[in-house]
Amino acid sequence: MGAGAFLLAAALALTAFNLWDGRRAGEAAQAVLAEMPEHTPRPSPEPGEALEIPDYVLNPDMEMPTVEIDGYEYIGVLSIPSLGLELPVMSGWSYPALRVAPCRYLGSAYSGGWDLTLFTCTPGGRTRVTVRCEAAP
């Protein structure tokens, strides 16, 4: 009986910690989003005006531009409107960084077949889910 009560208390404590940690991560991500500069689309050229070729088209191996906030470097914002989700994306992957925001594992949006590939675990961590994304125009 005592062991059952202990296990139930441990489960409740773990659930409370996970809820607190999720809330903390959400607040951290929102704070970073508030500090990120706004991304503005390039203006369309006037008729007859030469089209500017972006640097990454000429050199797809170049590093993606980053913004440093609170000691972490970010490459952009992941937005999934149907889920009401908007999160900053870190430039480099590490376990401590994952506690703050989604991270880029490797690669660049300038080369490869997909603009972004997300890896995540299912609850309990038994399997992984891969989501391949294309940038919205």
N, CA and C atoms as an extended XYZ file, in Angstrom:
411
Properties=species:S:1:pos:R:3:atomname:S:1:resname:S:1:resid:I:1 pbc="F F F"
N         0.830       -1.185        0.000 N   MET     1
C         0.000        0.000        0.000 CA  MET     1
C         0.881        1.259        0.000 C   MET     1
N         1.942        1.211        0.807 N   GLY     2
C         2.857        2.349        0.883 CA  GLY     2
C         3.583        2.575       -0.432 C   GLY     2
N         3.985        1.474       -1.097 N   ALA     3
C         4.676        1.594       -2.372 CA  ALA     3
C         3.752        2.186       -3.430 C   ALA     3
N         2.491        1.791       -3.402 N   GLY     4
C         1.520        2.327       -4.351 CA  GLY     4
C         1.317        3.818       -4.160 C   GLY     4
N         1.233        4.255       -2.903 N   ALA     5
C         1.072        5.676       -2.598 CA  ALA     5
C         2.312        6.452       -3.051 C   ALA     5
N         3.500        5.862       -2.826 N   PHE     6
C         4.736        6.508       -3.259 CA  PHE     6
C         4.781        6.662       -4.769 C   PHE     6
N         4.420        5.613       -5.505 N   LEU     7
C         4.428        5.669       -6.971 CA  LEU     7
C         3.414        6.675       -7.496 C   LEU     7
N         2.271        6.748       -6.867 N   LEU     8
C         1.252        7.721       -7.271 CA  LEU     8
C         1.755        9.138       -7.029 C   LEU     8
N         2.386        9.371       -5.882 N   ALA     9
C         2.945       10.697       -5.586 CA  ALA     9
C         4.062       11.051       -6.570 C   ALA     9
N         4.904       10.060       -6.900 N   ALA    10
C         5.983       10.299       -7.864 CA  ALA    10
C         5.409       10.644       -9.238 C   ALA    10
N         4.364        9.957       -9.657 N   ALA    11
C         3.731       10.240      -10.948 CA  ALA    11
C         3.138       11.645      -10.965 C   ALA    11
N         2.503       12.043       -9.875 N   LEU    12
C         1.932       13.390       -9.791 CA  LEU    12
C         3.038       14.452       -9.810 C   LEU    12
N         4.134       14.180       -9.106 N   ALA    13
C         5.251       15.122       -9.090 CA  ALA    13
C         5.870       15.255      -10.474 C   ALA    13
N         6.029       14.144      -11.189 N   LEU    14
C         6.592       14.177      -12.541 CA  LEU    14
C         5.669       14.923      -13.493 C   LEU    14
N         4.372       14.708      -13.368 N   THR    15
C         3.405       15.422      -14.201 CA  THR    15
C         3.462       16.917      -13.937 C   THR    15
N         3.520       17.296      -12.669 N   ALA    16
C         3.601       18.715      -12.311 CA  ALA    16
C         4.884       19.335      -12.861 C   ALA    16
N         6.012       18.608      -12.758 N   PHE    17
C         7.278       19.124      -13.287 CA  PHE    17
C         7.192       19.314      -14.797 C   PHE    17
N         6.635       18.334      -15.505 N   ASN    18
C         6.522       18.440      -16.964 CA  ASN    18
C         5.639       19.616      -17.371 C   ASN    18
N         4.552       19.841      -16.659 N   LEU    19
C         3.692       20.985      -16.958 CA  LEU    19
C         4.424       22.297      -16.696 C   LEU    19
N         5.140       22.373      -15.577 N   TRP    20
C         5.902       23.571      -15.255 CA  TRP    20
C         6.997       23.817      -16.293 C   TRP    20
N         7.713       22.763      -16.670 N   ASP    21
C         8.803       22.896      -17.636 CA  ASP    21
C         8.278       23.315      -19.006 C   ASP    21
N         7.141       22.780      -19.419 N   GLY    22
C         6.530       23.171      -20.689 CA  GLY    22
C         6.114       24.633      -20.676 C   GLY    22
N         5.552       25.067      -19.558 N   ARG    23
C         5.148       26.470      -19.437 CA  ARG    23
C         6.379       27.381      -19.463 C   ARG    23
N         7.446       26.982      -18.758 N   ARG    24
C         8.674       27.760      -18.730 CA  ARG    24
C         9.268       27.885      -20.133 C   ARG    24
N         9.279       26.769      -20.878 N   ALA    25
C         9.816       26.785      -22.238 CA  ALA    25
C         8.983       27.689      -23.146 C   ALA    25
N         7.665       27.640      -22.992 N   GLY    26
C         6.791       28.503      -23.787 CA  GLY    26
C         7.033       29.972      -23.508 C   GLY    26
N         7.218       30.307      -22.227 N   GLU    27
C         7.496       31.697      -21.863 CA  GLU    27
C         8.857       32.138      -22.397 C   GLU    27
N         9.853       31.255      -22.354 N   ALA    28
C        11.177       31.579      -22.881 CA  ALA    28
C        11.105       31.823      -24.384 C   ALA    28
N        10.361       30.978      -25.099 N   ALA    29
C        10.229       31.137      -26.549 CA  ALA    29
C         9.521       32.446      -26.888 C   ALA    29
N         8.491       32.791      -26.131 N   GLN    30
C         7.774       34.039      -26.388 CA  GLN    30
C         8.668       35.253      -26.126 C   GLN    30
N         9.518       35.172      -25.098 N   ALA    31
C        10.447       36.272      -24.811 CA  ALA    31
C        11.437       36.449      -25.958 C   ALA    31
N        11.913       35.347      -26.523 N   VAL    32
C        12.843       35.429      -27.655 CA  VAL    32
C        12.137       36.016      -28.872 C   VAL    32
N        10.911       35.573      -29.142 N   LEU    33
C        10.163       36.104      -30.287 CA  LEU    33
C         9.976       37.614      -30.174 C   LEU    33
N         9.770       38.096      -28.948 N   ALA    34
C         9.582       39.536      -28.752 CA  ALA    34
C        10.853       40.316      -29.086 C   ALA    34
N        12.014       39.687      -28.957 N   GLU    35
C        13.285       40.363      -29.231 CA  GLU    35
C        13.782       40.175      -30.660 C   GLU    35
N        13.206       39.229      -31.402 N   MET    36
C        13.681       38.975      -32.764 CA  MET    36
C        13.251       40.108      -33.687 C   MET    36
N        14.167       40.508      -34.587 N   PRO    37
C        13.794       41.559      -35.542 CA  PRO    37
C        12.726       41.042      -36.499 C   PRO    37
N        11.911       41.958      -36.958 N   GLU    38
C        10.865       41.588      -37.907 CA  GLU    38
C        11.489       41.196      -39.236 C   GLU    38
N        10.948       40.154      -39.838 N   HIS    39
C        11.412       39.728      -41.153 CA  HIS    39
C        10.499       40.343      -42.195 C   HIS    39
N        11.074       41.141      -43.062 N   THR    40
C        10.285       41.794      -44.094 CA  THR    40
C        10.632       41.196      -45.443 C   THR    40
N         9.627       40.941      -46.279 N   PRO    41
C         9.916       40.395      -47.610 CA  PRO    41
C        10.612       41.431      -48.477 C   PRO    41
N        11.401       40.939      -49.427 N   ARG    42
C        12.068       41.838      -50.365 CA  ARG    42
C        11.014       42.506      -51.242 C   ARG    42
N        11.171       43.805      -51.511 N   PRO    43
C        10.210       44.466      -52.399 CA  PRO    43
C        10.371       43.944      -53.825 C   PRO    43
N         9.268       43.873      -54.548 N   SER    44
C         9.316       43.439      -55.943 CA  SER    44
C         9.941       44.537      -56.784 C   SER    44
N        10.759       44.150      -57.780 N   PRO    45
C        11.380       45.183      -58.628 CA  PRO    45
C        10.337       45.857      -59.505 C   PRO    45
N        10.611       47.106      -59.835 N   GLU    46
C         9.751       47.867      -60.747 CA  GLU    46
C         9.910       47.287      -62.147 C   GLU    46
N         8.929       47.443      -63.030 N   PRO    47
C         9.083       46.958      -64.404 CA  PRO    47
C        10.320       47.575      -65.063 C   PRO    47
N        11.126       46.718      -65.680 N   GLY    48
C        12.341       47.158      -66.344 CA  GLY    48
C        13.547       47.219      -65.419 C   GLY    48
N        13.324       47.121      -64.109 N   GLU    49
C        14.423       47.158      -63.139 CA  GLU    49
C        15.064       45.778      -63.052 C   GLU    49
N        16.391       45.752      -62.892 N   ALA    50
C        17.120       44.481      -62.808 CA  ALA    50
C        16.738       43.752      -61.515 C   ALA    50
N        16.578       42.461      -61.641 N   LEU    51
C        16.241       41.628      -60.484 CA  LEU    51
C        17.510       41.329      -59.694 C   LEU    51
N        17.492       41.617      -58.396 N   GLU    52
C        18.656       41.357      -57.545 CA  GLU    52
C        18.720       39.875      -57.202 C   GLU    52
N        19.888       39.270      -57.408 N   ILE    53
C        20.066       37.849      -57.096 CA  ILE    53
C        20.600       37.739      -55.667 C   ILE    53
N        19.861       37.052      -54.791 N   PRO    54
C        20.331       36.926      -53.406 CA  PRO    54
C        21.650       36.160      -53.324 C   PRO    54
N        22.469       36.479      -52.319 N   ASP    55
C        23.781       35.838      -52.144 CA  ASP    55
C        23.673       34.328      -52.030 C   ASP    55
N        22.640       33.834      -51.363 N   TYR    56
C        22.543       32.388      -51.156 CA  TYR    56
C        22.263       31.624      -52.445 C   TYR    56
N        21.741       32.291      -53.476 N   VAL    57
C        21.548       31.632      -54.772 CA  VAL    57
C        22.897       31.439      -55.446 C   VAL    57
N        23.755       32.438      -55.309 N   LEU    58
C        25.088       32.367      -55.908 CA  LEU    58
C        26.005       31.438      -55.112 C   LEU    58
N        25.783       31.325      -53.804 N   ASN    59
C        26.625       30.507      -52.941 CA  ASN    59
C        25.745       29.739      -51.951 C   ASN    59
N        25.167       28.588      -52.370 N   PRO    60
C        24.251       27.862      -51.495 CA  PRO    60
C        24.923       27.253      -50.267 C   PRO    60
N        26.258       27.238      -50.202 N   ASP    61
C        26.959       26.694      -49.033 CA  ASP    61
C        27.213       27.743      -47.953 C   ASP    61
N        26.779       28.979      -48.185 N   MET    62
C        27.031       30.026      -47.198 CA  MET    62
C        26.235       29.762      -45.918 C   MET    62
N        26.725       30.292      -44.819 N   GLU    63
C        26.047       30.155      -43.540 CA  GLU    63
C        24.770       30.991      -43.536 C   GLU    63
N        23.771       30.482      -42.856 N   MET    64
C        22.533       31.232      -42.722 CA  MET    64
C        22.752       32.379      -41.738 C   MET    64
N        22.144       33.552      -41.980 N   PRO    65
C        22.306       34.661      -41.035 CA  PRO    65
C        21.638       34.313      -39.704 C   PRO    65
N        22.239       34.787      -38.610 N   THR    66
C        21.707       34.499      -37.281 CA  THR    66
C        21.502       35.790      -36.503 C   THR    66
N        20.664       35.687      -35.487 N   VAL    67
C        20.436       36.763      -34.538 CA  VAL    67
C        20.748       36.200      -33.163 C   VAL    67
N        21.616       36.879      -32.389 N   GLU    68
C        21.957       36.385      -31.054 CA  GLU    68
C        21.066       37.046      -30.007 C   GLU    68
N        20.426       36.196      -29.199 N   ILE    69
C        19.569       36.659      -28.112 CA  ILE    69
C        19.864       35.793      -26.900 C   ILE    69
N        20.229       36.426      -25.797 N   ASP    70
C        20.521       35.727      -24.534 CA  ASP    70
C        21.557       34.618      -24.699 C   ASP    70
N        22.555       34.848      -25.537 N   GLY    71
C        23.634       33.883      -25.704 CA  GLY    71
C        23.350       32.758      -26.685 C   GLY    71
N        22.167       32.707      -27.258 N   TYR    72
C        21.811       31.696      -28.260 CA  TYR    72
C        21.662       32.377      -29.619 C   TYR    72
N        22.012       31.647      -30.689 N   GLU    73
C        21.858       32.178      -32.042 CA  GLU    73
C        20.626       31.555      -32.691 C   GLU    73
N        19.807       32.384      -33.312 N   TYR    74
C        18.560       31.951      -33.946 CA  TYR    74
C        18.625       32.221      -35.442 C   TYR    74
N        18.005       31.320      -36.231 N   ILE    75
C        18.017       31.479      -37.690 CA  ILE    75
C        16.664       31.907      -38.245 C   ILE    75
N        15.633       31.884      -37.441 N   GLY    76
C        14.323       32.287      -37.937 CA  GLY    76
C        13.215       31.871      -36.998 C   GLY    76
N        11.999       31.894      -37.541 N   VAL    77
C        10.803       31.598      -36.758 CA  VAL    77
C        10.009       30.513      -37.469 C   VAL    77
N         9.600       29.518      -36.707 N   LEU    78
C         8.729       28.464      -37.205 CA  LEU    78
C         7.304       28.848      -36.857 C   LEU    78
N         6.446       28.929      -37.860 N   SER    79
C         5.055       29.318      -37.643 CA  SER    79
C         4.140       28.261      -38.248 C   SER    79
N         3.256       27.719      -37.418 N   ILE    80
C         2.241       26.766      -37.879 CA  ILE    80
C         0.887       27.331      -37.452 C   ILE    80
N         0.281       28.152      -38.322 N   PRO    81
C        -0.961       28.846      -37.951 CA  PRO    81
C        -2.100       27.911      -37.549 C   PRO    81
N        -2.210       26.752      -38.190 N   SER    82
C        -3.323       25.851      -37.860 CA  SER    82
C        -3.229       25.333      -36.431 C   SER    82
N        -2.029       25.349      -35.847 N   LEU    83
C        -1.847       24.928      -34.451 CA  LEU    83
C        -1.716       26.122      -33.507 C   LEU    83
N        -1.735       27.338      -34.071 N   GLY    84
C        -1.516       28.529      -33.256 CA  GLY    84
C        -0.122       28.548      -32.657 C   GLY    84
N         0.856       28.028      -33.408 N   LEU    85
C         2.211       27.847      -32.911 CA  LEU    85
C         3.181       28.763      -33.624 C   LEU    85
N         3.990       29.467      -32.861 N   GLU    86
C         5.059       30.289      -33.409 CA  GLU    86
C         6.242       30.181      -32.459 C   GLU    86
N         7.356       29.639      -32.955 N   LEU    87
C         8.536       29.395      -32.127 CA  LEU    87
C         9.800       29.850      -32.843 C   LEU    87
N        10.766       30.390      -32.095 N   PRO    88
C        12.056       30.701      -32.705 CA  PRO    88
C        12.816       29.402      -32.961 C   PRO    88
N        13.686       29.401      -33.970 N   VAL    89
C        14.489       28.221      -34.300 CA  VAL    89
C        15.957       28.569      -34.092 C   VAL    89
N        16.637       27.781      -33.237 N   MET    90
C        18.051       28.026      -32.946 CA  MET    90
C        18.933       27.508      -34.062 C   MET    90
N        20.079       28.145      -34.201 N   SER    91
C        21.022       27.780      -35.238 CA  SER    91
C        21.697       26.433      -34.992 C   SER    91
N        22.019       26.146      -33.754 N   GLY    92
C        22.735       24.912      -33.427 CA  GLY    92
C        21.976       24.054      -32.439 C   GLY    92
N        22.194       22.744      -32.540 N   TRP    93
C        21.484       21.773      -31.724 CA  TRP    93
C        22.295       21.400      -30.486 C   TRP    93
N        21.617       21.316      -29.341 N   SER    94
C        22.184       20.758      -28.115 CA  SER    94
C        21.013       20.458      -27.177 C   SER    94
N        21.248       19.562      -26.217 N   TYR    95
C        20.172       19.257      -25.266 CA  TYR    95
C        19.762       20.485      -24.451 C   TYR    95
N        20.705       21.304      -23.943 N   PRO    96
C        20.268       22.502      -23.214 CA  PRO    96
C        19.485       23.471      -24.104 C   PRO    96
N        19.875       23.593      -25.380 N   ALA    97
C        19.170       24.494      -26.293 CA  ALA    97
C        17.750       24.009      -26.567 C   ALA    97
N        17.567       22.697      -26.631 N   LEU    98
C        16.230       22.147      -26.874 CA  LEU    98
C        15.259       22.481      -25.756 C   LEU    98
N        15.771       22.815      -24.577 N   ARG    99
C        14.907       23.190      -23.462 CA  ARG    99
C        14.359       24.603      -23.634 C   ARG    99
N        14.926       25.344      -24.620 N   VAL   100
C        14.486       26.717      -24.866 CA  VAL   100
C        13.623       26.811      -26.122 C   VAL   100
N        14.066       26.168      -27.211 N   ALA   101
C        13.367       26.299      -28.496 CA  ALA   101
C        13.795       25.179      -29.429 C   ALA   101
N        13.051       24.978      -30.535 N   PRO   102
C        13.492       24.007      -31.547 CA  PRO   102
C        14.856       24.415      -32.105 C   PRO   102
N        15.640       23.433      -32.534 N   CYS   103
C        17.000       23.690      -33.001 CA  CYS   103
C        17.238       23.080      -34.376 C   CYS   103
N        18.135       23.717      -35.126 N   ARG   104
C        18.585       23.161      -36.396 CA  ARG   104
C        19.623       22.088      -36.091 C   ARG   104
N        19.427       20.901      -36.640 N   TYR   105
C        20.383       19.816      -36.419 CA  TYR   105
C        21.592       19.987      -37.329 C   TYR   105
N        21.345       20.171      -38.610 N   LEU   106
C        22.403       20.447      -39.567 CA  LEU   106
C        21.787       20.941      -40.844 C   LEU   106
N        22.623       21.407      -41.739 N   GLY   107
C        22.149       21.840      -43.055 CA  GLY   107
C        21.749       23.303      -43.081 C   GLY   107
N        21.160       23.675      -44.197 N   SER   108
C        20.791       25.052      -44.459 CA  SER   108
C        19.516       25.078      -45.288 C   SER   108
N        18.792       26.164      -45.191 N   ALA   109
C        17.612       26.343      -46.034 CA  ALA   109
C        18.015       26.659      -47.471 C   ALA   109
N        19.337       26.946      -47.735 N   TYR   110
C        19.811       27.312      -49.059 CA  TYR   110
C        20.181       26.068      -49.890 C   TYR   110
N        20.365       24.914      -49.291 N   SER   111
C        20.701       23.735      -50.090 CA  SER   111
C        19.905       22.562      -49.574 C   SER   111
N        19.667       21.540      -50.394 N   GLY   112
C        18.865       20.406      -49.968 CA  GLY   112
C        17.469       20.491      -50.547 C   GLY   112
N        16.711       19.391      -50.437 N   GLY   113
C        15.381       19.311      -51.023 CA  GLY   113
C        14.281       19.924      -50.175 C   GLY   113
N        14.542       20.174      -48.889 N   TRP   114
C        13.506       20.693      -48.003 CA  TRP   114
C        14.019       21.940      -47.297 C   TRP   114
N        13.115       22.894      -47.047 N   ASP   115
C        13.502       24.106      -46.339 CA  ASP   115
C        13.751       23.836      -44.865 C   ASP   115
N        13.016       22.888      -44.294 N   LEU   116
C        13.158       22.569      -42.877 CA  LEU   116
C        12.669       21.151      -42.641 C   LEU   116
N        13.414       20.403      -41.863 N   THR   117
C        12.994       19.074      -41.440 CA  THR   117
C        12.980       19.055      -39.925 C   THR   117
N        11.853       18.699      -39.347 N   LEU   118
C        11.710       18.640      -37.896 CA  LEU   118
C        11.707       17.195      -37.432 C   LEU   118
N        12.416       16.926      -36.341 N   PHE   119
C        12.391       15.624      -35.692 CA  PHE   119
C        11.830       15.831      -34.300 C   PHE   119
N        10.921       14.992      -33.892 N   THR   120
C        10.380       15.089      -32.548 CA  THR   120
C        10.065       13.703      -32.028 C   THR   120
N         9.905       13.595      -30.738 N   CYS   121
C         9.558       12.317      -30.119 CA  CYS   121
C         8.064       12.262      -29.842 C   CYS   121
N         7.526       11.083      -29.855 N   THR   122
C         6.162       10.893      -29.408 CA  THR   122
C         6.182       10.901      -27.877 C   THR   122
N         5.042       11.104      -27.232 N   PRO   123
C         5.036       11.051      -25.771 CA  PRO   123
C         5.628        9.729      -25.287 C   PRO   123
N         6.505        9.816      -24.335 N   GLY   124
C         7.177        8.623      -23.830 CA  GLY   124
C         8.489        8.355      -24.541 C   GLY   124
N         8.746        9.004      -25.679 N   GLY   125
C        10.010        8.879      -26.383 CA  GLY   125
C        10.251        7.550      -27.070 C   GLY   125
N         9.203        6.787      -27.328 N   ARG   126
C         9.398        5.469      -27.934 CA  ARG   126
C         9.669        5.526      -29.423 C   ARG   126
N         9.095        6.487      -30.121 N   THR   127
C         9.321        6.616      -31.559 CA  THR   127
C         9.577        8.076      -31.901 C   THR   127
N        10.106        8.292      -33.077 N   ARG   128
C        10.358        9.643      -33.552 CA  ARG   128
C         9.427        9.951      -34.717 C   ARG   128
N         9.114       11.231      -34.858 N   VAL   129
C         8.286       11.703      -35.958 CA  VAL   129
C         9.134       12.692      -36.754 C   VAL   129
N         9.109       12.578      -38.075 N   THR   130
C         9.832       13.489      -38.952 CA  THR   130
C         8.813       14.276      -39.765 C   THR   130
N         8.968       15.592      -39.767 N   VAL   131
C         8.089       16.463      -40.535 CA  VAL   131
C         8.965       17.264      -41.490 C   VAL   131
N         8.696       17.191      -42.782 N   ARG   132
C         9.457       17.952      -43.778 CA  ARG   132
C         8.617       19.157      -44.184 C   ARG   132
N         9.248       20.336      -44.179 N   CYS   133
C         8.535       21.580      -44.398 CA  CYS   133
C         9.075       22.346      -45.584 C   CYS   133
N         8.211       23.096      -46.224 N   GLU   134
C         8.586       24.015      -47.276 CA  GLU   134
C         8.233       25.412      -46.818 C   GLU   134
N         9.091       26.384      -47.118 N   ALA   135
C         8.842       27.764      -46.720 CA  ALA   135
C         7.611       28.305      -47.459 C   ALA   135
N         6.788       29.035      -46.747 N   ALA   136
C         5.614       29.668      -47.360 CA  ALA   136
C         6.072       30.899      -48.124 C   ALA   136
N         5.454       31.160      -49.290 N   PRO   137
C         5.868       32.339      -50.070 CA  PRO   137
C         5.504       33.634      -49.371 C   PRO   137
